[in-house]
Amino acid sequence: MLSSGQMEEFVTEEEEPWYDQQDLEQDLHLAAELGKTLLERNKELEDSLQQMYITNEEQGQEIEVRTQRFVIFCRGSAQFCLERDSN
């Protein structure tokens, strides 16, 4: 156990803050800049993702149209072959 004389070594003066006010203000400023940058980047990513969704939807619709055309073509070709072979 420590004697009262040894305890005094661990006591800090209360007038002396553990941080420097200027450092604290600088850290706060940097944190604000970082937050702003992250918000801007997040907005860019959201916009990019939205554009990808739109492109994906357009491509899906194009695939559907081309699939329908292909099915119609195949049915027409099969009908043509049946008619040709029956004559």
DSSP file (Angstrom, degrees, kcal/mol; ACC not computed):
  #  RESIDUE AA STRUCTURE BP1 BP2  ACC     N-H-->O    O-->H-N    N-H-->O    O-->H-N    TCO  KAPPA ALPHA  PHI   PSI    X-CA   Y-CA   Z-CA
    1    1 A M              0   0    0      0, 0.0     2,-0.3     0, 0.0     0, 0.0   0.000 360.0 360.0 360.0 147.9    0.0    0.0    0.0
    2    2 A L        -     0   0    0      1,-0.1     2,-0.1     2,-0.0     0, 0.0  -0.607 360.0-129.9 -87.8 142.1    1.2    3.5   -0.7
    3    3 A S    >>  -     0   0    0     -2,-0.3     4,-1.7     1,-0.1     3,-0.7  -0.412  33.3-101.1 -80.5 166.8    1.9    6.0    2.0
    4    4 A S  H 3> S+     0   0    0      1,-0.3     4,-1.0     2,-0.2    -1,-0.1   0.807 123.3  58.0 -61.2 -28.7    0.4    9.5    1.7
    5    5 A G  H 34 S+     0   0    0      1,-0.2     4,-0.4     2,-0.2    -1,-0.3   0.864 106.6  47.4 -67.6 -36.9    3.8   10.8    0.5
    6    6 A Q  H X4 S+     0   0    0     -3,-0.7     3,-1.1     1,-0.2     4,-0.4   0.808 103.8  62.0 -74.9 -30.5    3.8    8.4   -2.4
    7    7 A M  H >X S+     0   0    0     -4,-1.7     3,-1.3     1,-0.3     4,-0.6   0.830  91.7  66.3 -64.5 -31.9    0.2    9.2   -3.4
    8    8 A E  G >< S+     0   0    0     -4,-1.0     3,-0.7     1,-0.3    -1,-0.3   0.774  89.1  66.8 -63.0 -25.6    1.2   12.8   -4.0
    9    9 A E  G <4 S+     0   0    0     -3,-1.1    -1,-0.3    -4,-0.4    -2,-0.2   0.810 102.8  45.8 -64.4 -29.5    3.3   11.7   -7.0
   10   10 A F  G <4 S+     0   0    0     -3,-1.3     2,-0.4    -4,-0.4    -1,-0.2   0.527  89.9  99.4 -93.3  -8.3    0.1   10.6   -8.8
   11   11 A V    <<  -     0   0    0     -3,-0.7     2,-0.3    -4,-0.6     3,-0.0  -0.658  58.2-157.6 -83.6 131.9   -1.9   13.7   -8.1
   12   12 A T        -     0   0    0     -2,-0.4     2,-0.3     1,-0.0    -2,-0.1  -0.757  28.6 -97.7-105.1 156.3   -2.1   16.3  -11.0
   13   13 A E    >   -     0   0    0     -2,-0.3     3,-1.0     1,-0.1    -1,-0.0  -0.552  25.9-142.6 -72.2 133.6   -2.8   19.9  -10.6
   14   14 A E  T 3  S+     0   0    0     -2,-0.3    -1,-0.1     1,-0.2    -2,-0.0   0.725  96.6  63.7 -72.6 -21.7   -6.5   20.6  -11.4
   15   15 A E  T 3  S+     0   0    0      1,-0.1    -1,-0.2     2,-0.1    -2,-0.0   0.724  89.0  78.9 -72.3 -19.3   -5.7   23.9  -13.1
   16   16 A E  S <  S-     0   0    0     -3,-1.0    -1,-0.1     2,-0.0     2,-0.0  -0.790  78.2-147.3 -94.6 104.2   -3.7   22.1  -15.7
   17   17 A P        -     0   0    0      0, 0.0    -2,-0.1     0, 0.0    -4,-0.1  -0.345  16.1-128.4 -70.0 153.1   -6.1   20.5  -18.3
   18   18 A W  S    S+     0   0    0      2,-0.0     2,-0.3    -2,-0.0    -2,-0.0   0.558  92.1  52.4 -77.0  -7.8   -5.1   17.3  -19.9
   19   19 A Y  S    S-     0   0    0      4,-0.0     2,-0.5     3,-0.0     3,-0.1  -0.891  83.1-121.2-126.6 158.1   -5.7   18.8  -23.4
   20   20 A D     >  -     0   0    0     -2,-0.3     4,-2.6     1,-0.1     5,-0.2  -0.864  19.3-138.4 -97.2 129.7   -4.6   22.0  -25.1
   21   21 A Q  H  > S+     0   0    0     -2,-0.5     4,-2.4     1,-0.2     5,-0.2   0.869 104.4  51.6 -57.1 -39.8   -7.6   24.2  -26.1
   22   22 A Q  H  > S+     0   0    0      2,-0.2     4,-2.3     1,-0.2    -1,-0.2   0.906 110.4  48.3 -66.0 -41.3   -5.9   24.9  -29.5
   23   23 A D  H  > S+     0   0    0      2,-0.2     4,-2.8     1,-0.2    -2,-0.2   0.909 110.8  51.8 -63.6 -41.3   -5.4   21.2  -30.2
   24   24 A L  H  X S+     0   0    0     -4,-2.6     4,-2.3     2,-0.2    -2,-0.2   0.914 110.5  47.2 -62.4 -43.5   -9.0   20.5  -29.2
   25   25 A E  H  X S+     0   0    0     -4,-2.4     4,-2.4     2,-0.2    -1,-0.2   0.896 112.5  50.0 -65.4 -39.8  -10.3   23.2  -31.6
   26   26 A Q  H  X S+     0   0    0     -4,-2.3     4,-2.7     2,-0.2    -2,-0.2   0.920 110.9  49.1 -64.0 -44.0   -8.0   21.9  -34.4
   27   27 A D  H  X S+     0   0    0     -4,-2.8     4,-2.5     1,-0.2    -2,-0.2   0.903 111.3  50.1 -61.1 -41.6   -9.3   18.3  -33.8
   28   28 A L  H  X S+     0   0    0     -4,-2.3     4,-2.2     2,-0.2    -2,-0.2   0.909 111.0  48.8 -64.0 -42.3  -12.9   19.6  -33.9
   29   29 A H  H  X S+     0   0    0     -4,-2.4     4,-2.4     2,-0.2    -2,-0.2   0.927 112.4  48.0 -62.4 -45.8  -12.3   21.4  -37.1
   30   30 A L  H  X S+     0   0    0     -4,-2.7     4,-2.6     1,-0.2    -2,-0.2   0.893 110.6  51.6 -62.9 -39.9  -10.6   18.3  -38.7
   31   31 A A  H  X S+     0   0    0     -4,-2.5     4,-2.6     2,-0.2    -1,-0.2   0.897 109.7  50.1 -63.9 -39.6  -13.5   16.1  -37.5
   32   32 A A  H  X S+     0   0    0     -4,-2.2     4,-2.4     2,-0.2    -2,-0.2   0.917 111.7  47.8 -65.1 -42.7  -16.0   18.6  -39.1
   33   33 A E  H  X S+     0   0    0     -4,-2.4     4,-2.6     2,-0.2    -2,-0.2   0.912 112.4  49.3 -63.1 -42.4  -14.1   18.5  -42.4
   34   34 A L  H  X S+     0   0    0     -4,-2.6     4,-2.6     2,-0.2    -2,-0.2   0.922 110.8  50.0 -63.0 -44.2  -13.9   14.7  -42.4
   35   35 A G  H  X S+     0   0    0     -4,-2.6     4,-2.3     2,-0.2    -2,-0.2   0.913 111.3  48.7 -60.1 -43.5  -17.6   14.5  -41.7
   36   36 A K  H  X S+     0   0    0     -4,-2.4     4,-2.3     2,-0.2    -2,-0.2   0.920 111.9  49.0 -62.9 -44.2  -18.4   16.9  -44.5
   37   37 A T  H  X S+     0   0    0     -4,-2.6     4,-2.5     1,-0.2    -2,-0.2   0.904 111.0  50.0 -62.5 -41.9  -16.2   14.9  -46.9
   38   38 A L  H  X S+     0   0    0     -4,-2.6     4,-2.4     2,-0.2    -1,-0.2   0.896 110.1  50.4 -65.0 -39.8  -17.8   11.6  -45.9
   39   39 A L  H  X S+     0   0    0     -4,-2.3     4,-2.1     2,-0.2    -2,-0.2   0.909 111.3  48.7 -63.8 -41.8  -21.3   13.0  -46.4
   40   40 A E  H  X S+     0   0    0     -4,-2.3     4,-2.2     2,-0.2    -2,-0.2   0.917 112.8  47.5 -63.9 -43.1  -20.3   14.3  -49.9
   41   41 A R  H  X S+     0   0    0     -4,-2.5     4,-2.4     1,-0.2    -2,-0.2   0.891 109.7  53.3 -65.8 -38.8  -18.8   10.9  -50.8
   42   42 A N  H  X S+     0   0    0     -4,-2.4     4,-2.5     2,-0.2    -1,-0.2   0.903 108.5  50.1 -61.4 -41.6  -21.8    9.1  -49.5
   43   43 A K  H  X S+     0   0    0     -4,-2.1     4,-2.5     2,-0.2    -2,-0.2   0.914 109.9  50.8 -63.5 -43.2  -24.0   11.3  -51.8
   44   44 A E  H  X S+     0   0    0     -4,-2.2     4,-2.4     1,-0.2    -2,-0.2   0.916 111.6  47.5 -59.8 -43.6  -21.8   10.5  -54.8
   45   45 A L  H  X S+     0   0    0     -4,-2.4     4,-2.6     2,-0.2    -2,-0.2   0.892 110.8  51.3 -66.6 -39.5  -22.1    6.8  -54.0
   46   46 A E  H  X S+     0   0    0     -4,-2.5     4,-2.5     2,-0.2    -2,-0.2   0.920 111.4  47.9 -62.0 -43.8  -25.9    7.0  -53.6
   47   47 A D  H  X S+     0   0    0     -4,-2.5     4,-2.2     2,-0.2    -2,-0.2   0.909 112.6  48.9 -63.1 -42.1  -26.2    8.9  -57.0
   48   48 A S  H  X S+     0   0    0     -4,-2.4     4,-2.0     2,-0.2    -2,-0.2   0.911 111.7  48.7 -64.0 -43.0  -23.9    6.3  -58.6
   49   49 A L  H  X S+     0   0    0     -4,-2.6     4,-2.3     2,-0.2    -2,-0.2   0.902 109.6  52.3 -63.9 -41.5  -26.0    3.4  -57.2
   50   50 A Q  H  X S+     0   0    0     -4,-2.5     4,-2.2     1,-0.2    -1,-0.2   0.909 109.1  50.2 -61.2 -41.6  -29.2    5.0  -58.3
   51   51 A Q  H  X S+     0   0    0     -4,-2.2     4,-2.6     1,-0.2    -1,-0.2   0.881 108.7  52.5 -64.6 -37.3  -27.8    5.3  -61.9
   52   52 A M  H  X S+     0   0    0     -4,-2.0     4,-2.8     2,-0.2    -2,-0.2   0.905 108.2  50.9 -64.5 -40.5  -26.8    1.6  -61.8
   53   53 A Y  H  X S+     0   0    0     -4,-2.3     4,-2.4     2,-0.2    -2,-0.2   0.920 111.4  47.9 -61.8 -43.0  -30.4    0.7  -60.7
   54   54 A I  H  X S+     0   0    0     -4,-2.2     4,-2.4     2,-0.2    -2,-0.2   0.936 113.6  46.7 -63.1 -46.6  -31.8    2.7  -63.6
   55   55 A T  H  X S+     0   0    0     -4,-2.6     4,-2.6     1,-0.2    -2,-0.2   0.907 111.9  51.4 -61.9 -42.2  -29.3    1.1  -66.1
   56   56 A N  H  X S+     0   0    0     -4,-2.8     4,-2.4     2,-0.2    -1,-0.2   0.910 110.3  48.8 -61.3 -43.3  -30.1   -2.3  -64.7
   57   57 A E  H  X S+     0   0    0     -4,-2.4     4,-2.2     2,-0.2    -2,-0.2   0.917 111.7  49.0 -64.0 -43.3  -33.8   -1.8  -65.2
   58   58 A E  H  X S+     0   0    0     -4,-2.4     4,-2.2     1,-0.2    -2,-0.2   0.914 112.3  48.0 -62.3 -42.8  -33.3   -0.5  -68.7
   59   59 A Q  H  X S+     0   0    0     -4,-2.6     4,-2.5     2,-0.2    -1,-0.2   0.883 109.6  53.2 -66.9 -37.2  -31.2   -3.5  -69.6
   60   60 A G  H  X S+     0   0    0     -4,-2.4     4,-2.2     2,-0.2    -1,-0.2   0.909 110.0  47.8 -62.3 -41.7  -33.7   -5.9  -68.0
   61   61 A Q  H  X S+     0   0    0     -4,-2.2     4,-2.4     2,-0.2    -2,-0.2   0.900 111.0  51.2 -65.8 -39.8  -36.5   -4.4  -70.2
   62   62 A E  H  X S+     0   0    0     -4,-2.2     4,-2.5     2,-0.2    -2,-0.2   0.901 109.4  50.5 -64.4 -40.4  -34.3   -4.7  -73.3
   63   63 A I  H  X S+     0   0    0     -4,-2.5     4,-2.5     2,-0.2    -1,-0.2   0.917 109.7  51.1 -62.1 -43.1  -33.6   -8.3  -72.5
   64   64 A E  H  X S+     0   0    0     -4,-2.2     4,-2.4     2,-0.2    -2,-0.2   0.925 111.3  47.3 -60.8 -45.2  -37.3   -8.9  -72.1
   65   65 A V  H  X S+     0   0    0     -4,-2.4     4,-2.3     1,-0.2    -2,-0.2   0.930 113.8  47.1 -62.7 -45.8  -38.1   -7.3  -75.5
   66   66 A R  H  X S+     0   0    0     -4,-2.5     4,-2.3     1,-0.2    -1,-0.2   0.864 111.0  52.2 -66.2 -35.2  -35.3   -9.2  -77.2
   67   67 A T  H  X S+     0   0    0     -4,-2.5     4,-2.5    -5,-0.2    -1,-0.2   0.925 110.0  48.6 -65.4 -44.0  -36.5  -12.5  -75.6
   68   68 A Q  H  X S+     0   0    0     -4,-2.4     4,-2.4     1,-0.2    -2,-0.2   0.912 112.0  48.9 -62.2 -42.0  -40.0  -11.9  -76.8
   69   69 A R  H  X S+     0   0    0     -4,-2.3     4,-2.6     2,-0.2    -1,-0.2   0.894 110.7  51.0 -63.8 -39.5  -38.8  -11.1  -80.3
   70   70 A F  H  X S+     0   0    0     -4,-2.3     4,-2.8     2,-0.2    -2,-0.2   0.915 109.8  49.4 -64.3 -42.9  -36.7  -14.3  -80.3
   71   71 A V  H  X S+     0   0    0     -4,-2.5     4,-2.5     2,-0.2     5,-0.2   0.925 112.1  48.2 -62.4 -44.2  -39.6  -16.4  -79.2
   72   72 A I  H  X S+     0   0    0     -4,-2.4     4,-2.4     1,-0.2    -2,-0.2   0.914 112.0  49.9 -62.4 -42.3  -41.8  -14.9  -82.0
   73   73 A F  H  X S+     0   0    0     -4,-2.6     4,-2.8     2,-0.2    -2,-0.2   0.923 110.9  48.9 -61.4 -44.9  -39.0  -15.5  -84.5
   74   74 A C  H  X S+     0   0    0     -4,-2.8     4,-2.7     2,-0.2    -2,-0.2   0.915 111.9  48.5 -63.3 -42.7  -38.6  -19.2  -83.4
   75   75 A R  H  X S+     0   0    0     -4,-2.5     4,-2.5     2,-0.2    -1,-0.2   0.914 113.1  48.3 -63.0 -41.6  -42.3  -19.8  -83.6
   76   76 A G  H  X S+     0   0    0     -4,-2.4     4,-2.5    -5,-0.2    -2,-0.2   0.907 112.5  48.3 -64.3 -41.6  -42.4  -18.2  -87.1
   77   77 A S  H  X S+     0   0    0     -4,-2.8     4,-2.5     2,-0.2    -2,-0.2   0.910 112.3  48.6 -65.8 -41.5  -39.5  -20.2  -88.2
   78   78 A A  H  X S+     0   0    0     -4,-2.7     4,-2.3     2,-0.2    -2,-0.2   0.912 112.2  48.9 -65.0 -41.4  -41.0  -23.4  -86.9
   79   79 A Q  H  X S+     0   0    0     -4,-2.5     4,-2.5     2,-0.2    -2,-0.2   0.906 110.8  51.0 -63.5 -41.9  -44.3  -22.6  -88.6
   80   80 A F  H  X S+     0   0    0     -4,-2.5     4,-2.6     1,-0.2    -2,-0.2   0.921 110.7  48.5 -61.3 -44.8  -42.5  -21.9  -91.9
   81   81 A C  H  X S+     0   0    0     -4,-2.5     4,-2.5     2,-0.2    -2,-0.2   0.901 111.7  49.5 -64.3 -40.5  -40.6  -25.2  -91.7
   82   82 A L  H  X S+     0   0    0     -4,-2.3     4,-1.6     2,-0.2    -2,-0.2   0.920 113.8  45.5 -63.5 -43.9  -43.9  -27.2  -90.9
   83   83 A E  H  X S+     0   0    0     -4,-2.5     4,-0.8     2,-0.2    -2,-0.2   0.899 113.5  49.4 -67.3 -39.7  -45.6  -25.5  -93.9
   84   84 A R  H >< S+     0   0    0     -4,-2.6     3,-0.6     1,-0.2    -2,-0.2   0.910 112.4  47.2 -64.6 -43.1  -42.7  -26.1  -96.2
   85   85 A D  H 3< S+     0   0    0     -4,-2.5    -1,-0.2     1,-0.2    -2,-0.2   0.784 106.6  57.9 -72.3 -25.9  -42.4  -29.7  -95.3
   86   86 A S  H 3<        0   0    0     -4,-1.6    -1,-0.2     1,-0.2    -2,-0.2   0.690 360.0 360.0 -78.6 -15.4  -46.1  -30.4  -95.6
   87   87 A N    <<        0   0    0     -4,-0.8    -1,-0.2    -3,-0.6    -2,-0.2   0.453 360.0 360.0 -91.4 360.0  -46.1  -29.2  -99.3
